[in-house]
Amino acid sequence: MGISVERLSEAAGARISGVDLRGGLDDAVMKDIHRAWLDNFVIVIPGQNLSGDDQIAFTEWFGPRQEVRTVKVVDEGPQNFMYVANKKVDGMDGVLPDGEMQFHTDQCYYETPSRATILFAIEIPSEGGNTKFANAYQAYDSLDSATKERLSGLKALNVYDYDANATVKTNESSPDAPRYAHPVVIRHPETGREVLYVNRLMTDHIVGIDRAESDALLEGLFQVLEDPAHSYEHVWTPGDLVMWDNLCTLHARTWFDPSMSRVLRRTTVAGQPPEAAFADAA
């Protein structure tokens, strides 16, 4: 019996049922899951009971697993996953622990961003701590032709300072914080579609133009990306495995009571440097 795919919103998201991801992975089923992921950008596979090894096996079906780069989560040995958590888990400190987190794309401040991110829900607060996903294909498609023309060839510098601006950008970033300039509009490597590739938390400025002009242009793009018409909000349940396409979606977290436990296990699929959507942007 094949999987069942149910669309969750017009913008993004599909729920997949009829699959148990423990143990060996059926290649035909995984190909169906891959297709659903490309078509819906975010997939939710509820009711799972996964060990860390199960999650790693699922992750590596999609490509090489990316070692954790955001923070040092263990003193020695491979960093196979990290816990997005507000308490210690298996001897590891949780990272990105509390409260709201602005829209962003994982690892965009490196030359090779994560291709995909996978979270498995272990403990979830009774209210809040939801994850919002924004469809960056749809955001780009909604721009007028003059704006699209203006963005052609531009690059933006992405910076992430975990110590100063882990979840909400409020301070100047350290000069030592990792950073990388990517095209403002990229071409998705599997679908060939144009993607608006900037975000509020990590995109600092557009390279080569006046700072005030850059700030105004980016703010307009952020508002388009964050328009509820382009988003899906996931309310977590323990046992949910959620995977998103990190090149064509942004994600954000809603506030939650920090006295309540929130624990998710994260793995990522390694990516390649994003390509410019336009020849003159290469």
Buried (B, 14 or more C-beta within 10 A) or exposed (E): EEBEBEEBBEBBBBBBEEBEBEEEBBEEBBEBBBEBBBEBBBBBBBEBEBEEEBBBBBBEBBBEBBEBBBEEBBEEEEBBBBBBBBEEBEEBBBBBBBBEBBBBBBBBBBEBBBBBBBBBBBBBBEEBBBBBBBBBBBBBBBBEEEBBEEBBBBBBBBBBBBEEBBBEBEEEBEEEBBBBBBBBBBBBEEBEBBBBBBBBBBBBBBEEEEEEEBEEBBEEBBEBBBBEEBBBBBEBEBBBBBBBBBBBBBBBBBEBBEEBBBBBBBBBBBBEEBBBBBEEBE
